[in-house]
Amino acid sequence: MPHCIIEHSEDVLSSVNQQQLIDTVLTGAKKSALFELDHIKLRTQSYEYYQKGDVKQAGFIHVTLRILEGRTEEQRQELSEKVLSEFDGLSLKRVTITVEIVEMETASYSKKVT
């Protein structure tokens, strides 16, 4: 844990590649010191079509970190801030970047490795 889902507009890829996005989020998650490295799972999802209201907006990156419940509000806030601040190292222009921490209920989370 966590599951880090990096959603982004396709046009972001003119400035950075998907591996850079993964590396950026991974660095922020590691800096939080909340997770063991081999427990951090990351993936990206690119969107060709998107808009805000009735106008196509500038590019976006939205990172969702799905973590098991039990962290304090301060820990969740610090995690969000650490991940967000790592994007400062990328050459992004006209991109809205957001980070969301979502707690997963332990009782309803299941896992199977085959």
C-alpha positions in Angstrom: 0.0 0.0 0.0 -0.5 2.7 -1.3 -2.0 2.5 -4.7 -0.9 5.6 -6.6 -3.0 6.4 -9.6 -1.7 9.2 -11.8 -4.3 10.5 -14.2 -3.2 13.1 -16.7 -4.2 14.8 -19.9 -2.5 13.4 -22.9 -0.9 16.8 -23.7 1.2 16.6 -20.5 3.3 14.0 -22.3 4.8 16.7 -24.5 6.7 17.9 -21.5 7.3 14.7 -19.5 6.9 11.0 -20.0 4.9 8.6 -17.9 7.9 7.1 -16.2 8.8 10.6 -15.0 5.3 11.0 -13.5 5.7 7.7 -11.8 9.2 8.6 -10.4 7.9 11.9 -9.2 5.0 10.4 -7.2 7.3 7.6 -5.9 9.8 10.1 -4.6 7.1 12.0 -2.7 5.6 8.8 -1.3 9.1 7.6 -0.2 9.8 11.0 1.5 6.6 10.6 3.6 8.2 7.6 5.3 4.8 6.1 5.7 5.3 3.0 3.5 7.8 0.3 2.7 9.2 0.8 -0.8 8.1 -2.5 -2.1 4.5 -1.8 -1.0 4.1 1.3 -3.2 2.2 0.6 -6.4 2.0 3.1 -9.2 0.2 3.4 -12.5 -0.7 6.1 -15.0 -3.9 6.8 -17.0 -3.8 9.2 -19.9 -6.9 11.0 -21.1 -7.2 12.4 -24.7 -10.6 14.0 -24.1 -11.3 16.2 -21.1 -12.7 19.6 -20.3 -13.8 21.9 -17.5 -17.3 23.3 -18.0 -17.9 24.2 -21.6 -14.2 24.9 -22.4 -11.3 22.6 -22.9 -8.9 23.4 -20.1 -5.1 23.4 -19.9 -3.4 20.2 -19.1 -4.0 18.4 -15.8 -2.4 15.8 -13.5 -4.4 14.3 -10.7 -2.8 11.9 -8.3 -4.9 9.7 -6.1 -3.2 7.8 -3.3 -5.4 5.1 -2.0 -4.1 4.1 1.5 -5.4 1.9 4.2 -7.2 3.7 7.0 -5.4 4.5 10.2 -3.1 7.4 9.3 -3.7 10.7 11.1 -5.0 13.8 9.3 -1.6 15.3 9.6 0.1 12.3 8.0 -2.3 12.4 5.1 -1.8 16.1 4.6 2.0 15.7 4.8 1.8 12.9 2.2 -0.3 15.0 -0.1 2.1 18.0 0.2 5.3 15.9 -0.3 3.9 14.3 -3.5 2.7 17.7 -4.8 6.0 19.4 -4.1 7.9 16.8 -6.1 6.2 18.2 -9.3 8.2 21.4 -8.8 11.2 19.6 -10.3 9.4 18.9 -13.6 9.3 21.4 -16.5 5.5 21.7 -16.7 3.7 24.7 -18.0 -0.1 25.4 -18.0 -0.8 22.3 -16.0 -3.1 22.0 -13.0 -1.8 19.4 -10.5 -3.9 18.0 -7.7 -3.2 15.3 -5.1 -5.9 13.4 -3.2 -5.5 11.0 -0.4 -8.3 8.4 -0.1 -8.6 6.1 2.8 -9.6 2.5 2.1 -11.5 0.6 4.8 -9.4 -2.3 6.0 -12.5 -4.5 6.6 -13.5 -4.3 2.9 -10.0 -4.5 1.3 -9.0 -7.9 -0.1 -5.8 -9.0 -1.8 -4.8 -12.1 -3.7 -1.4 -12.8 -5.2 -1.1 -15.7 -7.6 
